[in-house]
Each structure stands twice: as structure tokens, then as C-alpha cells.
Amino acid sequence: MKKFAILSLILAGSISAFAQENRVETTTKTETVDVEYHKEYNSKLSTNWYIQAALGGSVFFGEDDSEMSFGDRIKPGFSLAVGRQFNPLLGGRLSFEGNRLVGWNDNKGGRYPNHLTDPRKEYLDKKGVYTDNGYDQDIRYYALAADFMLNLTNLLSEDKNSFKRWDLEAYLGVAALSTMERKGVDNVIALGGRFGISTTYNINQRFGINLDINSTITSSTIDGHTGESGDIDNICSARLGLKWRIGKQEYRATHAISNSSYDELNNYIVAVKTQRMEQGAPEEQIVVVPAEKDKIIIPYVVFEEGKETFNQELQMANIFNISELLKEKKDLQMDIVGNTRSTNAEIALKRANIVKDILVSRYSIDANRLTVKVQEMDDDSQTVHFVNK
């Protein structure tokens, strides 16, 4: 469980060009009160979608397949998928896959659905292939699969709402498989369950290189031959491809607290306002923020000292506010200014470009409306400022 802090905020200094939007340029903290809460993430249905395309190989594990070499059983396949990340931990994916499988029948018994003998053997015998000591099973199949995804990277990370270079996901799913009728192989439709691991190296916030390894367990009838020692077959696949995130990629964090804590917050806010008004001050703006820093600056983005990173949980709200303003004011042009007062121009410029990239890629703001600059500002903080042109 984490804690909230209630900040009583008063105007300090001048009001910026955002005054007409009721945005405060600087703030002062007075007191805090802590309450327990837990964080929940959600997103709109239109956000966090992606497409995947991959090529790779599959290996069939059937009744007698161990009598073939492992290398001879590796055959090519492809997959196309569309998915959505519901929140930083959970997602879903639908995929269409096609593969070639090669197995082996030792010709020593078994059952053949709808046939007295194996139609594959009959086909090969007609072609003059010697089959008494066994023969291959050459299968083409397609599959439609639905997977439930768990993001292990975010599960183990406290910062769940930021870009990460690597993503690792585990998944469980179901698949419907259908073989093609060809060369003595019947058309067979079977259901299966599957599990796997998917890892993505994210080149940027849009594109990544994805490696997917999975195992599908299905009925032994998938190859047209039910063996004597079991009723299931297994298909193991590994594919390498691209992952393309389309549209907006964002989550909104909400803080869930108990009714008693909620009442405590409201009572404290009323008490602070009453005290300030009794002292003759104007009614303050009360803001709730995570109690991790001893001050909050709006509308700056505060970076870590000497670095090109910032606290996502605290600072993304400021970038989101600017994106909302730019969406409301379609003609508004904005300067994104890296502050050089406490750092060099190179770092200040990189910081400003990071903020611009987030506005463009995550919030779909037209890049032509944003101008990146570096300038010495009045404050000594490690900041990036927004200036209305």
C-alpha cells in the first residue's frame, strides 16, 4: 500500500500564459496527511492496440516422431496477430497461424478415424514408396488462437506506466486447428490448449522485435493417426517478427482508497480551506498528489539531476495536461524549453526532445505545433518548461 499527501497550494509569483486555463505556474506546500491507497490502471477501448507478424519454425511431437531426427522435423510457419494491452499487466491477443508439420508412423498399429487403414500409407503405396518400415506424415495446418497475456516486466517493476526497452510476457490460450486435405492426409479439426513466452525488444515506442516461443497440446487425431500410447500430440513453435503499436498507447492511473480514508481526506481539505479563509487568504486550490516529493511544480516537467529521465508517476500528469490543452486549443503553438540554468545545453535539449516525443507519439499531438528550445529560466530546477507562443 502507498500513501497520499494532501497539498494546500497557494499562488506564488506571477501567473503564466496559462492563467486563462486556471493552470498554476508555481506552488507552495503547507501540510500533508497520509492515507492508505492502492493504484489501479485503466485505458480506453481505442488505446493500446498492436499488430504482430512473424516467421519461424515448428516441431511436431506425435506417437512415433522420435524415430525421425529432430532437424528433419523442423518445418516453417508464420503467424499474424492483433492484440490489446488492457492495463500494464494484462492483455489479450488473437492470432492466425499456418505451419507445415512432419511426423512419422512406424506402421505398427493404431487407429485411423473414418478409415480402416491409414489413407496416407495408401497414397504413398500408390506412388511406389516403400512403407513397411514406416513412413512420414506431411501435414499442412492453420490455427486460430486466443491468448491471455501477463506482462512479467511490469509485474516485477514499480514503475508500470513508462516505456521499457524490454518486455517479457507469459501467456495461456486456446486454439482451433484445421489440417488441409492433401496427399492422403484428411481434413481434421481439433481444439488445443497452449502456453508460451513472448519477449520484445522495443526499438522505440511504436516498433519492436518480437520472439515468441509456445507449445500447443491437441488431440492425437490431428495427424490422422491415433497411436497406442496416448491421446495427445504436441506442437512446439518459435517465431521471430515485428510488433507494431498502433494508435494511442497510454494508461490512466487511479488511486483507490477506503471510504474511511476518503472521509478523512475530505475532512482535512475542509479544515485547511476553513483555516486559510479565517486568516483572510483567498480560497486555495487543493491538489492530491503521491507523497514522494516535497514539492510539485506545474506546468514544468522535473527531471532527475544530471539525467535524461524523470519520475513517470509524478511528472506524466503535467505532460498529459499540456496534451489536453493542445487538443482543446487547435491553433495553439507551444515552445518546449529545456532549462539550462542548472545543466548544460546538450542535456537540456535532449530532455526537451523527450517531452516532445511523448506528446507526439503517445498523445498524437502534431509535431509541427511544437518547437524545441533551450534557455536559461528563472528557477534552478532540472526542468523542461512549456511556453505558449
N, C-alpha and C positions, 0 to 999 in steps of 0.2 A: 504494500500500500504506500502511496505517496501523499504529499501534503499540498494544500492550497495556501496561498497567502493573500489576504485582503489588503490591497494598497489604497490608501486615501491619497488621491492625486490632485495637486493644485497647479495652476498655470504658473510657470516660472520663465520670465523673459518674454520675448516677442512671440507673436503668433505668425506662423509661416504662411506661404501662399495657399496652404490647405485650410485656412481658417474657415472659409465658406463651407467646407466639408466637415467641420467640427473635429478636425484631427489636431491633437496636441503635439507641439514640437518638442517640448521638454517637460519632464515631470519630476516631482519630488516625493519620496516615500516618507510616510509618517510612522505608521504602526502596522504590525502583522498579527494575524491569528491563524493557527494551524488547525486543519481538519483532515480527516482521512478520506481518500478517494481512490478510485481505480479508473484507468483510462480505457476508453473504447474508441475504435476506429470504424468509420463507415465511408461509403462513397456513393455517388450517383450511378445509376444503371448505365449511363452513357460513357463512363470513365473506366480506365484501367483494362482496356482490351488489348489483345496481342494476336499475331499470326505467326505460325512456325512452319518451316519447310525443311525437310531433312532427307538425306540418303544414307544408307548403311547396309548392314548385313544381318541375316537371321540364321539360327541353327535350330533344326528340328530334333527333338528328343522323343522318339517313339519306341515301340516294343523292341525292335531288333536293330535300332540305328547304331548301336555301339559297334556293330560289326563293320561299319564304314569308318574311314578316318575322319577326324574332326574337321580337317581342312576341306575335304570333299563335300562336307555338309554345310559349309558357309555359303549362303546364296544372297543375292542383292535384294534390296527392298527400298521403299520410300514411305514417307508419311507427310500429310498436310494436316495442320491443326489450327483451331481458333479457340482462344481461351480468355478468361477474365479473372483478374485478381479481385476478390470481394473485399478483402482488407489485407493488411500487411502479412497476415499469417495464412489465410485460407484462399484457395482459388479453385476454379473448375476448368476443364478442357474437353473439347470434342475433337476427335481426330479420325481421319480416313487414311487407311494404310493398305499397301499392296506388297506382297512378297512372293518369292519363289522358295519352295521348301523341297529338300531332297531327303528321303528316308530309305529304309531298307526292309525288305520282307525275306526272312530266311526260308520260306516255303515249307515250314514245318507245322502248319496248322493255324487255327484262328477262325474268326467268324467274319463274314462279309455281308453287311446289311443289304437286303434285297437281292443277294446273289448267292448261288451255291458255291461258286469259286470266285477267285479274285479277277475282276474284269481287266485289271492292269496286266496280270500274267497272261490272260488270253490275248491281249493286244500285242504284248511282246513276243509271244509264241508265233503269232501270225507274221510278225516281222522277221522271224528267224532267229530271235535272240534266245540263247540257252538260259533257262531259268530254273533248272532242277536244284542248283545250289544256292538259289536266292536271286533277287533282282531288286532294282531301285524303284522307289516311288517318287515320281516327279510331279509336284503339286504346285499349282498357282492358286493363291487365295487373296481375298480382300477382307478387310475388317473395318468395322465402325466401332470406336471405343469412346467411353466417357470416363474421365478420371477426376478424382477428388485430390487436390494438391495441398501439401503442407510446406510452407516456406521455413526451412530449418535455419537459414541465415537470420531471418527476423526473429524466429523463436528464441535464439540464443543472444540476440542483440537488444540492448535497452533502447537504442535509437531506431525505431521501427519505420520511420516516415522519411528516410533520406535515401539518396542514391548510393548504391553499393556496387563495387566493381565486380564482385562475385555473388551469385545467387545459387543456393543449393536447396532443391525441393525433393521431398519424398511423396509418392502418390500410390493410391489404390484405385482400381477401376474395374469396369466390366466391358466385355467386348462381344460383338456378334460377328462370327467368321463365316465366310462362304467360299467354298472351293469351286474352281472352274471345271466344267466337264470337258475333258480333253485327254487323248492318248490313254484311254482305259481308266481314267480317274473320274469317278462320279461327282456330280454336284452335291455337296454336303453342307448343311447349315448347322452350326453349333455355337453354343454360348460358352464363354470362358470368363474367368476372373484373372486380374493381373495386378502386378505391383512393380514399382520401379523407382529409379533415382534420376533426376534431371538437374544438370548443373549448367549455368550460363555465365560466360564472361561478357560483361556489359561494356561494349566499346564506348557507348555514350548512353544518354537517357532514352534513346529510340531503338538502337540496334545492339544485338548481342549474338555471340557464337554459342550454340547450344549443343551439349552432348546428352543423349538420353539412352539409358540402359533399362530394359524391362524384361519381365518374364510373364508369359501368358499360359495359364493352365486351362486346358479344354478337354473335351471328350476324345477318347481314343478313336472315335469314328471319323475324325477329321481327315485321316489318310485313307479312309475306306476299309480299314483293317482293324478289327478288334482283337488284340492279342490275348494270349492265355494268362499273362501275369498281371494285368492291370487294366483299368478302365479310363485312364487319363493319359494325355500326351502333353508335352511342354514345348513352347516356342520361346527361345531367348533371342533378343534383338538388341543391337547397338547402332545408333544413328547419330550423325553429326550434321548440323544445319544452322540456319539463321532464325533468330527471333526478332520480330519487328513489332514494337509497341505503337499502337495507332491511337489517335485522339489524345484527350487529356489523361494524364497519369497523376492522380492526386487522391489523398485521403483527408478526411476531416476528423480531428480528434475531439472527442467529448469526454468530460470528466463526470463520472457517475458517483454521487455521494448519497449517503443515507438521509432519510427525512429529518432525523435529529440534527445531523450536520448541516443540512440545508437551512433549517430554522436558525441554527447558531450563526450561520453566515449572514442571513437577513437581519437578525437582531443586531449583529455587530455593525453592519452597514448603516442601519437606522441610528445607532448610537453615535457613530462617527459623524454622520451628517448633522445630527442634532447638536453635538458638541461644537462643531465648526460654525453652525449658524448662530448659536448662542454667543460665540466670540465675535460675531459681526462679519464673518467671512462669507463670500458668496457660496452657494451650494456647490460642493465639489463633484467631480466626476469620479465614480468608484469603479475600479477595474480589478478583475480577478485574473491572476497570472500564477504559473507554477512558482513555488518558493525556492528557486535555485540560485537566483542572483539577488544582489542587494539593491538593484535599481533596474528600471526598464526605460528605454528611450524610444520614442515614437516621433517620426517615422523612419528612424535610422535602422540599418542592419548592422549589428555589432559583431565583429569578427574576433576570433581568438588572437591574442597578442602575437604579432610576428608571423601569423599563419594565414592561409587562404581558406580556412574552414570556420564555420560558426555553429552555435548551438541551434540545431534544427527546431527543437521543440519550442524554444523561446522566440526565435527570430523569423521563422516562416510565416507567422501571423502578420508581421509587418509587410512582407512581400505580398502576401495574399490581399491585404488591404489596398496596396497600390494597384494590384491587378484589377480589383473590383472598381476602383476609381477610374482606371483607364477604360474599363468596359462601359461604365456609366457615361463617361465623357469621351465620345468617339473622336473628337477633334483635338483632344489634349495631347501635347507633346511633352516628353519627360527627359530631363537630364539625369543620368545615374552617375554620381560623383564619388570617386574614391578619395577619401580624406588622406592627405599627405602630411598632416601636422605631426603624427606620431609614427610614421613609417615612410618608406621610400616610394617613389612614383611607380616602380615596377610592380610591387606588391599591391599598391592601391589600384592600379589599372586591372590587374588580374582579378581582384575582388569585385570590382565594378562589372567586369565581363561575366563573372559567375552569376551575379544577381540578374543581369540582363538575360543570360541563357535560361535561367529558371522562369522568368516572366514569359519568354518566347516559347520554350518547349513544354512547360508544364501548364501554363495558363493561356497559351495561344494568343499572346499579345503580338501585334505586328512589329517586327524589329525596326522598321523604318520610323516608328514613333519614339524610339528610344535612342539616346545619344550617350555614349560612354565618355566620361571626362575624369581628369584628376585635378585636384585643387586643395589648397590648404584651407580647412574650415576652422570655425571658432573653437570647437571642442577638441580635447586631447584624446578622445576615444579612438579605438581601432574600428572606424565606421565607414559605411557607404551611405551616402545621402541621396534623397530624391528631391529634385528641384523642378517645379512646374515652369516650363518655358513660356 
